[in-house]
Amino acid sequence: MTKGYLATLLIFPLISLILNLTSAQPASAPGPAGPTNITAILEKGGQFTTLIRLMKSTQVADQINNQLNNSNSGMTIFAPTDNAFNSLAAGTLNSLTDQEKVSLIQFHMIAKYLPTSEFATVSNPLTTQAGNSENGEFPLNVTAAGQQVNISTGVVNATVDNSLYSDGQLAVYQVNQVLLPQSIFGAHSPAAAPAPAEAKKDKSKPTSESPASSDDVDTTSNSATGPAIDQAMRVAFVGSFCLFAWGFL
């Protein structure tokens, strides 16, 4: 009895000590965040199926992920919704070449992290990963008025509807229009129409209905009146001779 009592007295402090040591252990720190995946970010948005498909088919998604996970460079992406793509004219995407599809997606990408607070002070036109920002190529202008952010490409005007993601390196913004670059969708001036060929003059066949020249008319008149004058002069000469001879008779 005494031994059991003593054992109980020893066990309870031991259990209490073990519990205290266990509770004193610091919570394990969370593991490092996984690599950035642009398609996973868009999938959480729930309305970017067409954009995800284009990013995958053009391999631009891999380009984005590699750039973000293997460097410290920032990036800003404007993400058109499925409704934005559906508002395009029928067959627009199918009419593009593979390279034009790549350029279209890259036109929505800026190689710099832009928080919303910087939209009011950015220097336009912004340079996208599609290339040259000169007018007629890939110019992209962003302006902010209060809480509204407007985007102009020279072909369409869009607005930023929502901030989907921001981690200090990558910013993704939802836009209500597909950003169409001038280089692909801009109006091109039509080629000048060729000048009409001059009608060739046919010199081998004179026109039958053309009026006779004045020289022809004068020649005909002279040839017709000449003999009549000569004959009248002869008659007058003969008559005068006869009268003269009659006077001597």
Secondary structure, DSSP 4 states (H G I P E B T S, - for coil): -HHHHHHHHHHHHHHHHHHHHHHHSPPPPPPPPPPP-HHHHHHHHSS-HHHHHHHHHTTHHHHHHHHHHSS---EEEEEE-HHHHHTSPTTTTTTS-HHHHHHHHHTTEESS---GGGTTTPPSSBPBTTS--STTS--BEEEEETTEEEEE-SS-EEEEEEEEEESSSEEEEEESS----HHHHSPPPPPPPPPPPPPPP--SS--TTSPPPHHHHHHHHHHHHHHHHHHHHHHHHHHHHHHHHHTT-
